[in-house]
């Protein structure tokens, strides 16, 4: 038992020395930046929908990645549309907050 604890401790120490955790941290930062970039792109789409003079009957389709959507199962498609609807509402509220303008979301 004691030797297994020592073994685990040595493995943890070697991970720290090899920079494992800094690599994990850098990967997480890269993922967060990628998510932020996608959110910014979606915000721009939502802002253009709100600012346009045309009536958009299905704004979710403007945010949708058709290739990804087609690759999903029926349950996955439903989940994806609901996630996009929530994201759309969140971004509409963000637009409203930034511009102090009441947005009609449907």
Phi and psi in degrees as GROMACS dihedral restraints (atoms count N, CA, C in turn):
[ dihedral_restraints ]
;  ai    aj    ak    al  type     phi  dphi    fc
    3     4     5     6     1   -64.2    20    10
    4     5     6     7     1   -38.8    20    10
    6     7     8     9     1   -68.2    20    10
    7     8     9    10     1   -32.9    20    10
    9    10    11    12     1   -70.1    20    10
   10    11    12    13     1   -36.4    20    10
   12    13    14    15     1   -65.5    20    10
   13    14    15    16     1   -42.9    20    10
   15    16    17    18     1   -63.3    20    10
   16    17    18    19     1   -38.4    20    10
   18    19    20    21     1   -63.4    20    10
   19    20    21    22     1   -45.1    20    10
   21    22    23    24     1   -63.8    20    10
   22    23    24    25     1   -40.5    20    10
   24    25    26    27     1   -64.0    20    10
   25    26    27    28     1   -40.3    20    10
   27    28    29    30     1   -65.3    20    10
   28    29    30    31     1   -39.3    20    10
   30    31    32    33     1   -63.8    20    10
   31    32    33    34     1   -42.3    20    10
   33    34    35    36     1   -63.8    20    10
   34    35    36    37     1   -41.2    20    10
   36    37    38    39     1   -64.3    20    10
   37    38    39    40     1   -40.2    20    10
   39    40    41    42     1   -68.3    20    10
   40    41    42    43     1   -33.7    20    10
   42    43    44    45     1   -64.5    20    10
   43    44    45    46     1   -41.1    20    10
   45    46    47    48     1   -63.8    20    10
   46    47    48    49     1   -45.7    20    10
   48    49    50    51     1   -64.8    20    10
   49    50    51    52     1   -33.9    20    10
   51    52    53    54     1   -80.3    20    10
   52    53    54    55     1    -5.2    20    10
   54    55    56    57     1    85.2    20    10
   55    56    57    58     1    18.5    20    10
   57    58    59    60     1   -56.0    20    10
   58    59    60    61     1   -47.5    20    10
   60    61    62    63     1   -71.3    20    10
   61    62    63    64     1   -31.6    20    10
   63    64    65    66     1   -69.7    20    10
   64    65    66    67     1   -32.9    20    10
   66    67    68    69     1   -66.5    20    10
   67    68    69    70     1   -43.4    20    10
   69    70    71    72     1   -61.2    20    10
   70    71    72    73     1   -43.2    20    10
   72    73    74    75     1   -61.8    20    10
   73    74    75    76     1   -43.7    20    10
   75    76    77    78     1   -63.9    20    10
   76    77    78    79     1   -38.1    20    10
   78    79    80    81     1   -65.4    20    10
   79    80    81    82     1   -41.2    20    10
   81    82    83    84     1   -64.6    20    10
   82    83    84    85     1   -40.2    20    10
   84    85    86    87     1   -62.7    20    10
   85    86    87    88     1   -42.2    20    10
   87    88    89    90     1   -63.6    20    10
   88    89    90    91     1   -41.0    20    10
   90    91    92    93     1   -64.4    20    10
   91    92    93    94     1   -43.3    20    10
   93    94    95    96     1   -63.9    20    10
   94    95    96    97     1   -38.2    20    10
   96    97    98    99     1   -66.6    20    10
   97    98    99   100     1   -37.7    20    10
   99   100   101   102     1   -66.1    20    10
  100   101   102   103     1   -42.0    20    10
  102   103   104   105     1   -63.1    20    10
  103   104   105   106     1   -42.6    20    10
  105   106   107   108     1   -62.8    20    10
  106   107   108   109     1   -39.3    20    10
  108   109   110   111     1   -63.4    20    10
  109   110   111   112     1   -43.8    20    10
  111   112   113   114     1   -63.4    20    10
  112   113   114   115     1   -43.1    20    10
  114   115   116   117     1   -61.6    20    10
  115   116   117   118     1   -40.4    20    10
  117   118   119   120     1   -64.2    20    10
  118   119   120   121     1   -40.9    20    10
  120   121   122   123     1   -64.5    20    10
  121   122   123   124     1   -42.2    20    10
  123   124   125   126     1   -65.2    20    10
  124   125   126   127     1   -38.0    20    10
  126   127   128   129     1   -60.4    20    10
  127   128   129   130     1   -42.5    20    10
  129   130   131   132     1   -62.1    20    10
  130   131   132   133     1   -39.1    20    10
  132   133   134   135     1   -65.1    20    10
  133   134   135   136     1   -46.0    20    10
  135   136   137   138     1   -63.3    20    10
  136   137   138   139     1   -42.5    20    10
  138   139   140   141     1   -61.8    20    10
  139   140   141   142     1   -39.8    20    10
  141   142   143   144     1   -68.4    20    10
  142   143   144   145     1   -34.3    20    10
  144   145   146   147     1   -64.1    20    10
  145   146   147   148     1   -46.2    20    10
  147   148   149   150     1   -65.9    20    10
  148   149   150   151     1   -40.7    20    10
  150   151   152   153     1   -80.4    20    10
  151   152   153   154     1   -14.8    20    10
  153   154   155   156     1   -75.3    20    10
  154   155   156   157     1   155.4    20    10
  156   157   158   159     1   -84.7    20    10
  157   158   159   160     1   -14.3    20    10
  159   160   161   162     1   -80.7    20    10
  160   161   162   163     1   155.6    20    10
  162   163   164   165     1   -90.3    20    10
  163   164   165   166     1   122.2    20    10
  165   166   167   168     1  -102.2    20    10
  166   167   168   169     1   112.5    20    10
  168   169   170   171     1   -76.7    20    10
  169   170   171   172     1   -29.5    20    10
  171   172   173   174     1  -133.5    20    10
  172   173   174   175     1    79.8    20    10
  174   175   176   177     1   -66.5    20    10
  175   176   177   178     1   -24.0    20    10
  177   178   179   180     1   -62.2    20    10
  178   179   180   181     1   -36.5    20    10
  180   181   182   183     1   -64.1    20    10
  181   182   183   184     1   -26.2    20    10
  183   184   185   186     1   -70.5    20    10
  184   185   186   187     1   -25.8    20    10
  186   187   188   189     1   -92.2    20    10
  187   188   189   190     1   -14.3    20    10
  189   190   191   192     1   -77.3    20    10
  190   191   192   193     1   139.9    20    10
  192   193   194   195     1   -93.0    20    10
  193   194   195   196     1   103.4    20    10
  195   196   197   198     1   -60.2    20    10
  196   197   198   199     1   -41.3    20    10
  198   199   200   201     1   -62.6    20    10
  199   200   201   202     1   -45.6    20    10
  201   202   203   204     1   -64.0    20    10
  202   203   204   205     1   -43.7    20    10
  204   205   206   207     1   -59.2    20    10
  205   206   207   208     1   -43.9    20    10
  207   208   209   210     1   -67.6    20    10
  208   209   210   211     1   -23.3    20    10
  210   211   212   213     1   -82.0    20    10
  211   212   213   214     1    -8.4    20    10
  213   214   215   216     1   -87.8    20    10
  214   215   216   217     1   158.3    20    10
  216   217   218   219     1   -74.0    20    10
  217   218   219   220     1   173.3    20    10
  219   220   221   222     1   -60.0    20    10
  220   221   222   223     1   -44.1    20    10
  222   223   224   225     1   -63.9    20    10
  223   224   225   226     1   -40.4    20    10
  225   226   227   228     1   -63.2    20    10
  226   227   228   229     1   -38.5    20    10
  228   229   230   231     1   -63.5    20    10
  229   230   231   232     1   -44.0    20    10
  231   232   233   234     1   -61.9    20    10
  232   233   234   235     1   -44.5    20    10
  234   235   236   237     1   -62.8    20    10
  235   236   237   238     1   -42.6    20    10
  237   238   239   240     1   -62.8    20    10
  238   239   240   241     1   -44.5    20    10
  240   241   242   243     1   -64.3    20    10
  241   242   243   244     1   -41.6    20    10
  243   244   245   246     1   -64.8    20    10
  244   245   246   247     1   -39.8    20    10
  246   247   248   249     1   -63.4    20    10
  247   248   249   250     1   -41.7    20    10
  249   250   251   252     1   -66.3    20    10
  250   251   252   253     1   -37.4    20    10
  252   253   254   255     1   -63.9    20    10
  253   254   255   256     1   -43.3    20    10
  255   256   257   258     1   -64.1    20    10
  256   257   258   259     1   -41.4    20    10
  258   259   260   261     1   -63.6    20    10
  259   260   261   262     1   -41.9    20    10
  261   262   263   264     1   -60.7    20    10
  262   263   264   265     1   -46.4    20    10
  264   265   266   267     1   -62.7    20    10
  265   266   267   268     1   -41.9    20    10
  267   268   269   270     1   -61.2    20    10
  268   269   270   271     1   -43.6    20    10
  270   271   272   273     1   -71.0    20    10
  271   272   273   274     1   -32.1    20    10
  273   274   275   276     1   -63.4    20    10
  274   275   276   277     1   -42.8    20    10
  276   277   278   279     1   -64.0    20    10
  277   278   279   280     1   -38.6    20    10
  279   280   281   282     1   -64.6    20    10
  280   281   282   283     1   -41.7    20    10
  282   283   284   285     1   -61.6    20    10
  283   284   285   286     1   -44.6    20    10
  285   286   287   288     1   -60.8    20    10
  286   287   288   289     1   -42.6    20    10
  288   289   290   291     1   -64.1    20    10
  289   290   291   292     1   -44.3    20    10
  291   292   293   294     1   -69.1    20    10
  292   293   294   295     1   -34.4    20    10
  294   295   296   297     1  -106.8    20    10
  295   296   297   298     1    -0.6    20    10
  297   298   299   300     1    50.2    20    10
  298   299   300   301     1    43.5    20    10
  300   301   302   303     1  -129.3    20    10
  301   302   303   304     1   132.0    20    10
  303   304   305   306     1   -70.7    20    10
  304   305   306   307     1   127.4    20    10
  306   307   308   309     1  -109.5    20    10
  307   308   309   310     1   130.0    20    10
  309   310   311   312     1   -90.5    20    10
  310   311   312   313     1   108.3    20    10
  312   313   314   315     1   -94.1    20    10
  313   314   315   316     1     8.1    20    10
